[in-house]
C-alpha cells in the first residue's frame, strides 16, 4: 500500500519495506546476471511502465536507484 502527503514544498510517498533492495545494489554485488534473470527483470519493468503509462503517469527518473526489488 502506498500513502502520500505533502507539505508546502514537497510531496512524500510512504511505501511498505521491500527487503530485496534496489536493483542497483544487485548490479554491483552480484556476478553478471544470467540471460533468464535479465529477461525477467526487463519484462517486469516493461509491464510496470506500461501500467503507469496506461494511467497517464510518467516516471521522471527511471534509473537503477529507483527500481526496488521485492
N, C-alpha and C positions, 0 to 999 in steps of 0.2 A: 504494500500500500504506500502510496506517495501522498504526502501532505505538503502544503506550502503556505507561506505567509510572506509579507513584505513590510519593510519599514519605509522611511522617506526616500532612501536611495538604493535599496537592494531588494531583490526577490530571492527567497530561500526555499529550497526543496528539502524535505526530510524523507529519507528512504530507509527501508529496512537494511540491516547489515548483510552484506554478501561476503561470505567467507572466502570466496575464490580470489578476490582482489582484482587489481587492474590487469588488463591483458598485457600492458607494457611490462609489468613485473615478470610475467611468464616468458616474454620475449628475451629478457635479459638474464633470467635464471635457469632456463631450460635449454636443453640441447635443441638443435633445429627441429621444428615441428615436422611430423610426417605429413605426407600428402593428404591422407584421410582427415587428419586433425585440421589442417588448413581449410579443406573443403567444408568441414563442419562449421568452423568459425565464420568463413565468408558467407555461407548460406544463412546462418543465424543473423549476422549483422545485416545482410541484404533484406531479409524478411522484416527485421525491426525497422529499418529505414523505410521500407515500403509501407508498413503500417503507419508510421509517423506521417509520411507524405500523403497518405490517403485521408488523413485527418487534418491536412493543411498545416502540419507542424514541420518546421525546418530546423534541423540541428545546426547551430552556427559554429561548432568547434569539434568536429569529429576527428579524434586522434586517439592513439592507444591509451593515453592517460584518462580518457573519458569513457572508456568501454570497460564495464565491470563484469566479472565472471561470477556465476553462481555455482 
